[in-house]
Amino acid sequence: MCDDFSSYSTLYVHDSFTVSSEANARAVFEDLFGLARVKSFHANEELVKGLFGMEGEAEVIVYDAGPTQLEVFVCPRTAGRGEQYDHACMAVKDRPALMDKARSMGMTVFSFFKGDRELIFIQDLDGNRYEIKEQD
């Protein structure tokens, strides 16, 4: 990843996911991807309603993912609901090993060929999808 961000007019700061439990967050972001937990905070009803137009509240776990962060909302009520195109793309050093690990954790790994390139996705137990690329 690039460490000199001074030439960019826009920086990608964070992405977010919703999971049904803290255990699922740990399994995906700590055990599978090896990310470090930075902090956690409570998103109260007022914040959730004001920002997302939804009822309820959630615990939020923030992970360090290099030049960006991942905000993981723990909310069993909304995790895995509906069809969606949302996904994050992660670059890893050993894609086959990560795919094997994901399968062993009960996650779904699937691929699709786009021309001569194989696109790999992992779907976690809450329905979140991650495109997996090999690091250069």
N, C-alpha and C positions, 0 to 999 in steps of 0.2 A: 504494500500500500504506500501511497505517497504521503510524506510527512510535511511537505511545503504546500500549505493551503493558501498562501498569499495571492496567488494568481487567479483564484476562483471568486466569482461574484456571488455564488451561492454555495453553501456547505450543507451537506446532508448530515443532520445532527443526530436524529434517532428514528427508530422504527418502533412499532408496538405490536404486541400479540396478546391474545386472551387465552388463558388456560383455565381448566376447571379446578386445579389444586396446586398448592405449593410443591407437592411431590412431583407433579407433572412438569412444573417449571424447572425443578432441579434435574430431573431426568433428561430433559431436552437441552437446556442451556448450560448446565454444569457437567453432567455425565457424558452426554453425546458430543457437544461442541467444545467443552472445556473452557467456557467463559467464566470470568470472575464476577461475583456479585459485588456491585459498587455500593448500593444502598437500597433501602425499601421505604415506602411511605404509604399513608392511607389516603385514598381518594374518597372524600366524604360525599354525601348525597348532593350537597349544593354544587360541588365541583363537577361531579358526574353529570348532573342535570344541565349546568351552565355550559359545559364544554361539548358534551356528547348527546344531549337531549334525551338521556335515558334515566330511568328510575334506579335507585339502589346505590351501592357503594362498592369499592374494591380495594384490595391490597395491591400495591404495585411494587415489583422487584425490578431494579435497574441493573443491567449487566454491561460490562465493558466489552465492546466488540471492535477494538482497534480505533480507527478515527471516528467511530460512531458508537452510539449506545442503543441498547434494546430495552424498552419499557414493557414489562410483562405484567398484564393485569390479571389477577387471580379472581375469577368471577364464575362460579359454576353455572349460574343462571344463563349466561350469554355465550359461554365457550362452545365452539363447534356448531353454531347455528347457521343454517342456510348455505346456499351455493355462493362461492366467491372466487375471485381471481387473485386475491391478495396472496403474496408470497414474498419471502426475502431470499436473496441470493447470497450464499456463503461460499468462500473460497477456502479449501482445506488442502493440507499437504499430502494426504493419502486418501483419495476418494473411495477406492474399493474397501479399505479398512473401515471407513466411516459408514459405508453402506451395510457392511456385515454387522457392525455394532448396532446400527438402527434396527435391522431385522431381528437381531437377538433380543432387542428391547421391546419387540412386538409392534414396531412401527412399519408402515408400508413404504417400500422403495419401488419406484417405477421409472421407466425411461421412455423416451420418444426420440426417434431419429429425425433430425431436420437436415436434410441433405446427408452429408457424411459426418455430421456432428451428432453425438449422443447427448441429449439433455437428460439429466438425472434429477429427480425430485424425491424428497422424503416427506411423508405425511405423518405428523405425530398423533398421539392418541386423542387429542382435542380437535383434530382436523386442520391444524395449521400446516402450511406447505413451505418447504425450503428447497430452492434450487441449489444444487451442489456442483461447484466448479472446482477444478484442480488448480492450486496455486502455481504461478509461474516460478 
